[in-house]
Amino acid sequence: MNSSSAKLESVRRSGNEWSDLIRTTPREILDAVQTVILSNRDQLESHYRHYLESDPQIASVLSTPASREELTGAFMAWLGELMNFNAMSADAFCDRQMRIGSMMARVGYPPHAISRGLHKLTLWFIDRLAATPLPADQLVPSMRFVVMLVGTCMEIREVSYHSNVASLSRLGEAYRLHALSLNLGLERERQRAALLEWSHRLLLSVHQDAWAESLNRIDRSEFGLWLTHKAPLLFDRDTELERIVASARRIDGELLPALSAAAASGRPATLEGIQRIEAELATIRFALNNLFDTHLELEKGRDQLTHLLNRRFLPPVLMREIALQRSGVGKGLCALLLDIDHFKVVNDTHGHDGGDIALQHAASIVVSAIRPADFAFRYGGEEFAILLVEADLELGLKIAERIRSRMEASAAALPNGRSARLTVSVGLAGFAGELDFEAFLKRADMALYEAKQAGRNRVVVAPAGGAGRGQ
């Protein structure tokens, strides 16, 4: 039996044990446990909320009051379902626990918290049961029932959690290997040019005596965005990357502020400051060359037709970008879902070869309209997903509209002199602190659905709470 079959068998066995437990437990025991919940619901909710706030590792994941309230509400809803005995089949019970474990893996819930939270729930139940006037012949069976019930949930949840963590870890490593398969020579020249452009802007600003007002931090530049969002995926834990990051932080954190402070003292102090920045830039350039030179090119990982990222790499990229948002490093994140309008007509009119060319044309427009630090994925047949880093809704809408208008204005050149005009419907969502990245994508998907329903060839923005609004 392989590991996947063994896990399914374990879950099935736990589901049967849960079914037997509910079936064989006397009604008065079930009533006693339900009474504990009904009479102490507010206290339990407060107790669980305090638990989320007091555990440092959980608090690092659930960093906002809104995220803790969201999980507390989900916990109470789950508990209400759990106490509604005989309302679920064994399969439905198992599926519910599996989905909770999967969600916790996507959120980045710490491993110890999976069991610890349910252990605390069990102890809470036992304490409340002990305080009831139940006779001895009902008290011990009630406690045993709670231990078995919560323990069964924990067994299934842990199977799902660890399975999903392993799967996401494999996807993350696969994406890193894919990232290395890019044309590293071209990528190196692109980043060297971006770094050079930033240094030239600095020198020009100083020369024009306008640097204090117009100077941008290096972490806000194109090179800085690449360094924050893509370089760690390309060169995970590489010491040369650490050197580059350290030099960039010194420029932003020490040298630029010192340059600003020296502005009033005249050109010599400014020149000295520029020379110190140039020394750090030389360190960055040297480390950048070493970084690229030490990695081999691989040949796997992109969608063969469009050369965009494969959809399977979306979860690890999204998880990392959301982690950057929670840590305060990221300053805005938008998700776009694009669908080519009436693409079946293109296939029916021009054949599948023509459809393939149209898809390649659409992908090229997407890539031309986004920034080097952004991520573009082939999401489905004629669907694309785009992650815009360091982007608020205003910038996200600007880029989405740029894609839409360019698509409408440019025809795909097909064989024999034919052409196909394309339009796209776009759903846009700004990251709103969702615990689960699937909820983030769901909002973009709902906005895309609205764009189609409203007539296509348009962008719809999804507000944080639900349905979208047209643009």
Helices and strands as residue ranges (DSSP letters): H 3-24, H 27-39, H 41-54, H 56-61, H 65-83, H 90-107, H 111-130, H 136-180, H 184-207, H 211-214, G 218-220, H 222-229, H 231-234, H 239-250, I 251-255, H 256-261, G 263-265, H 267-293, E 309-310, G 311-313, H 314-327, E 333-340, H 343-369, E 375-378, E 383-389, H 393-409, E 411-413, G 415-417, E 419-421, E 424-430, H 437-453, E 459-462, E 469-470
